[in-house]
Every structure is written in structure tokens, then in C-alpha cells.
Amino acid sequence: MSCTSCASGSNGTPRGCKSNGNCGSDSCNKLTVFDWLENMKLAEGEQTSPFVEVRFKNSRKEFYRFPEELTPQAGALVITKTESGYDLGRVTLAGPLVGMQMKRKKIKDSSDKIGSIIRFANTQEIDKWHSLRTKEIEVQKEARKLAIALALDMKISDVEYQADGKKATFYYTADKRVDFRQLIKDMAHAFSIRIEMRQIGLRMEASRLGGIGSCGRELCCSTWLTDFRSVASGAARYQQLSLNPQKLSGQCGRLKCCLNYELDAYRNEIKKFPRPGVKLKTEKGIGVFQKMDIFKGVIWYAYKNEWMTWHKLPLNAVQEIINKNKSKTLVYSLEDYVENTADDNKSHLDKGAGEDSLTRFDQPKRKASQRRKKKKKYQHGPNKKV
């Protein structure tokens, strides 16, 4: 890892930056970007963009207008103006790429969504910001206790302090509408700050908390995915997946976002295949669709009343039979078009270390003849009285 704050400690163990998702050197964050135009000079007559992109606690980004007397630089900690004070964020992008990002997100230069930056953050403000970040976990625990005491059906998943310490935003999830007016009063009395409650979805909660998916990698929503599109159960049907909610659901309890990654490719390939409801008429019987493999281009059919025997047919053979059926011509049987499956059971994988016998580290068993010889030698040894 290129982050110098995450180097090893004195005893060799990973030290970690302990910034809870906001790396001190800006190298291991979900919303970190790479400015590929950073080392390029502007053309003659071109001016530097007055806008920058600022990130807050690795969960949200906003665009701000940089002061003219200061030079924007990616990685700098800046003080941004808010309605009730100020906040501290990190500049993640500056220069020509900011205009491209604003255009992609359909934000105009005169938009009200663009805030203003006051100045660079000083040492005291940065220290206060870090102290508030470490305080968020304890505040979250106390807020959960207050919610449980009021028997509210909600879950407080994250807390974000404003850099001046005057306001805190509590992110929560709930299935139904929650009346948390008394909770806000109790939290304001306990923490002596302004309270803002913001409801988020289950996918957003998983992205803020993070975790490891069933694939063994970090969750996409907590590493690089920033927009959450709806995932329908039809995505699993297109990909011939088993409709098992436990396997198709992610840690958020919703369908996995990765079901949409290859969906367009499946849809394009499925157009080449006949519909599952199309039946193959032969003199031997009627063939009914069972399953298909769009990558190998094969389809399995079975005769009616012979469901245990499947016949593997290539795509061109199935289309040929369908065309003959349309012209009212019957083929003799499906077996005449079955693809040769002689090599299906052969393994095409290389014999690596992982495919060796599981007992390769065990001691080899001795043969019975060797055991008898050893026993006989022991009985007739020099110290044995016979």
C-alpha cells in the first residue's frame, strides 16, 4: 500500500492510519480518483478551472468554488462554508477534470449546489477534526441505546460530525416511518449539539459499513460503486441462476449488484437462442426444453414422459429442426442431432499443486509383510527369551 501512514509498526505488525475510511494520504479510499491530467500544462489562453471536488468522510462528494487568491491542489484540506458554521473536507480533484465531472453529473456553473471554500485548514482545525472523528463511534453507541429505550424500530448505522463540532448527522435505516422527535430531544440533551437525522437505504448502509462478499473480495458498494441501480429477479433468470434468495442476496439483504454486470451480454446472446416454450417435434416424440448454455451454444431437450434422459443439441441443429417443423416436416429423432460428448468428462485443467491427493502429507502405510517381519524380529531378538 502506498500510504505511508499504513506502514508497519515497531514489532512488524500493520499499524494502520486509523482514520476510519478517510486515509491521511488519500490512497486507499472508495472515492479516491486519479487525475490523469495533473502533469499536463494548459494550452495557451486556457485558464485553470475555479471549481474543485471535495470529499467528506469517504461517503459523499460535492463541488465548490475555489478562492481566486489560492491555488487549488488535490489532497489539500480545506474549510467549506455551511449553513450553521464550517466543515472540513479534502480536495480530491482539481483542474480540467472537474468540469468533465460536473458535466457528467449535469451540474452547471451557476447551480446552487456549488458551495464556497473559505481557506485552507490550519493545524488546530485538523486536530479538532480528528478528535471528532474518533468520538463518532461512542456517540453512535449512546444514540443506539437511546433509540432502544424509546422502543423505536430503527437502526442508527453511522454518525458524521461537522468539523466545527456544532452539528452531527445520524444516518439510520428503517422499514417504516419512525417518529423520532423525542429521540432528537434526548440526543441533543445528551450530546449538546445540533442533531440531523437522515434516512438511508440498505444498500447505502452496506456501502458505509463495508464488508467481505461471498466472492471473497470487499463489497463493490464500499470500494468503487457509487450509484445503486435497482436489481430485478429477471437478471438471475436471464443468467440461468438458481432463484435462491440466500445465494442471490448480498449483505444488505437485497439482490446483489453484480447481477447487473453481465446482464447486457446475456441478453444479447439469448436473442440467438429459441424461446424455452418452443418444442421440437419428431417421429419419436416431442422434445421439451430443459436448459441451455449460451457460452457453449448448446441446448438440452428431453422427450415427454422420458424426463430422466436429456439430449444435448448444438444451437444450429435446434434451429434446423425448428425450421423443418415450421415447414411441417418431422425429423426422425433427437438422437440424430446429439452433439458428441466423449470429451465432456475429461478434465482440461493443469495438474497443479492444488489437485494433488489430500493424503500426500500423511505417512505411507506399511505393508502387512513388513509388519510381520518386524514383529518376528522383535520376538527373536537378543534380549527376548524364547
C-alpha positions, 0 to 999 in steps of 0.5 A: 500500500502506498500510504505511508501512514499504513506502514508497519509498526515497531514489532512488524505488525500493520499499524494502520492510519486509523482514520476510519475510511478517510486515509491521511494520504488519500490512497486507499479510499472508495472515492479516491480518483486519479487525475490523469491530467495533473502533469499536463500544462494548459494550452495557451489562453486556457485558464485553470478551472475555479471549481474543485471536488471535495470529499467528506468522510469517504461517503459523499462528494460535492463541488465548490468554488475555489478562492481566486487568491489560492491555488487549488491542489488535490489532497489539500484540506480545506474549510467549506462554508455551511449553513450553521458554521464550517466543515472540513473536507479534502480536495480530491480533484482539481483542474480540467477534470472537474468540469468533465465531472460536473458535466457528467453529473449535469451540474452547471456553473451557476447551480446552487449546489456549488458551495464556497471554500473559505481557506485552507485548514490550519493545524488546530482545525485538523486536530479538532477534526480528528478528535471528532472523528474518533468520538463518532463511534461512542456517540453512535453507541449512546444514540443506539441505546437511546433509540432502544429505550424509546422502543423505536424500530430503527437502526442508527448505522453511522454518525458524521460530525461537522468539523466545527463540532456544532452539528452531527448527522445520524444516518439510520435505516428503517422499514417504516416511518419512525417518529423520532422527535423525542429521540432528537430531544434526548440526543441533543440533551445528551450530546449538546449539539445540533442533531440531523437525522437522515434516512438511508437505504440498505444498500447505502448502509452496506456501502458505509459499513463495508464488508467481505462478499461471498466472492471473497473480495470487499463489497463493490458498494464500499470500494468503487460503486457509487450509484445503486441501480435497482436489481430485478429477479429477471437478471438471475433468470436471464443468467440461468441462476438458481432463484435462491434468495440466500445465494442471490442476496448480498449483505444488505439483504437485497439482490446483489449488484453484480447481477447487473454486470453481465446482464447486457451480454446475456441478453444479447446472446439469448436473442440467438437462442429459441424461446424455452416454450418452443418444442421440437417435434419428431417421429419419436416424440416431442422434445421439451426444453430443459436448459441451455448454455449460451457460452457453449451454444448448446441446448438440452431437450428431453422427450415427454414422459422420458424426463430422466434422459436429456439430449444435448443439441448444438444451437444450429441443429435446434434451429434446423429442426425448428425450421423443418417443423415450421415447414411441417416436416418431422425429423426422425429423432433427437438422437440424430442431432446429439452433439458428441460428448466423449470429451465432456468428462475429461478434465482440461485443467493443469495438474497443479499443486492444488489437485494433488491427493489430500493424503500426500502429507500423511505417512505411507502405510506399511505393508502387512509383510513388513509388519510381520517381519518386524514383529518376528524380529522383535520376538527373536531378538537378543534380549527376548527369551524364547 
